[in-house]
Amino acid sequence: MGGVDKHDQMVSYYRTFLKSKKWTLRALFHVFDMTVVNCWLEYKQDAANLDLKEKDIMDLLAFKQRLTESLMLVEEELISSVQNVASIFVLQKKTNCFFDFHQ
């Protein structure tokens, strides 16, 4: 049982704070926190296999912050690409309407 208890302990260190009484949201964020801890453990194992120095390996908090920043950048890129596609679609619709009207 040592692995499960240690995992729960690591999840509790930097738990995502959620002020909600809905159990579904709390369960979803708990699963997300467990996933982050699992990814960090994989990262540490990979870093050990690559013989990285201990000072170069991120701790759990730094890993979670880097993951959050990466997800925010992906969201910004996704939003900008969706806006570009939407503006192209609107522009095509306007030009097609213009040509259809004047033909």
C-alpha positions as MATLAB code, in Angstrom:
seq = 'MGGVDKHDQMVSYYRTFLKSKKWTLRALFHVFDMTVVNCWLEYKQDAANLDLKEKDIMDLLAFKQRLTESLMLVEEELISSVQNVASIFVLQKKTNCFFDFHQ';
ca = [
       0.000    0.000    0.000;
       3.005    2.312    0.164;
       2.647    3.451   -3.451;
      -0.970    4.505   -3.145;
      -0.407    6.380    0.109;
       2.640    8.182   -1.287;
       0.691    9.093   -4.435;
      -2.171   10.523   -2.372;
       0.367   12.448   -0.318;
       1.911   13.985   -3.433;
      -1.524   14.871   -4.803;
      -2.312   16.657   -1.540;
       0.804   18.858   -1.731;
      -0.457   21.023   -4.599;
      -4.126   20.179   -4.876;
      -6.156   22.331   -7.249;
      -8.382   24.536   -5.111;
     -11.994   24.457   -6.202;
     -14.734   26.215   -4.294;
     -17.622   24.027   -5.369;
     -19.940   21.624   -3.642;
     -20.585   19.620   -6.806;
     -18.958   16.240   -6.440;
     -18.535   15.832  -10.191;
     -16.268   18.875  -10.485;
     -14.312   17.887   -7.401;
     -13.827   14.372   -8.779;
     -12.762   15.736  -12.166;
     -10.143   18.030  -10.635;
      -8.915   15.215   -8.387;
      -8.405   13.036  -11.463;
      -6.544   15.921  -13.102;
      -4.297   16.289  -10.045;
      -3.609   12.542  -10.051;
      -2.727   12.705  -13.741;
      -0.274   15.535  -13.146;
       1.448   13.593  -10.355;
       1.664   10.504  -12.574;
       3.185   12.585  -15.385;
       5.702   14.087  -12.974;
       6.714   10.639  -11.746;
       7.238    9.567  -15.373;
       9.249   12.738  -15.972;
      11.477   11.976  -12.976;
      12.014    8.426  -14.169;
      12.903    9.613  -17.680;
      15.258   12.239  -16.262;
      17.002    9.560  -14.196;
      17.339    7.355  -17.292;
      18.904   10.300  -19.157;
      21.347   10.876  -16.264;
      20.235   14.461  -15.642;
      21.671   16.230  -12.634;
      19.409   16.456   -9.596;
      19.435   20.270   -9.756;
      18.161   20.188  -13.363;
      15.123   18.032  -12.533;
      11.946   20.011  -11.794;
      10.091   19.444   -8.563;
       6.336   18.834   -8.587;
       5.393   22.507   -8.229;
       7.696   23.649  -11.052;
       6.420   20.800  -13.237;
       2.807   21.778  -12.581;
       3.568   25.438  -13.331;
       5.343   24.553  -16.582;
       2.432   22.320  -17.584;
      -0.045   25.126  -16.867;
       1.975   27.634  -18.911;
       2.189   25.178  -21.805;
      -1.554   24.551  -21.754;
      -2.227   28.289  -21.689;
       0.011   28.798  -24.746;
      -1.781   26.003  -26.589;
      -5.109   27.629  -25.760;
      -3.924   31.010  -27.078;
      -2.716   29.418  -30.310;
      -5.966   27.497  -30.668;
      -8.062   30.607  -30.116;
      -6.042   32.632  -32.622;
      -6.229   29.867  -35.245;
      -9.992   29.503  -34.746;
     -10.396   33.274  -35.096;
      -8.312   33.235  -38.293;
     -10.377   30.418  -39.766;
     -13.600   32.142  -38.752;
     -12.502   35.450  -40.298;
     -11.527   33.695  -43.545;
     -14.884   31.926  -43.628;
     -16.761   35.184  -43.042;
     -14.663   36.924  -45.706;
     -15.401   34.157  -48.212;
     -19.100   34.327  -47.435;
     -19.109   38.099  -47.967;
     -17.192   37.914  -51.228;
     -19.408   35.106  -52.532;
     -22.542   37.063  -51.645;
     -21.124   40.113  -53.377;
     -20.333   38.215  -56.563;
     -23.641   36.359  -56.519;
     -25.541   39.616  -56.157;
     -23.746   41.406  -59.012;
     -23.814   38.605  -61.574;
];
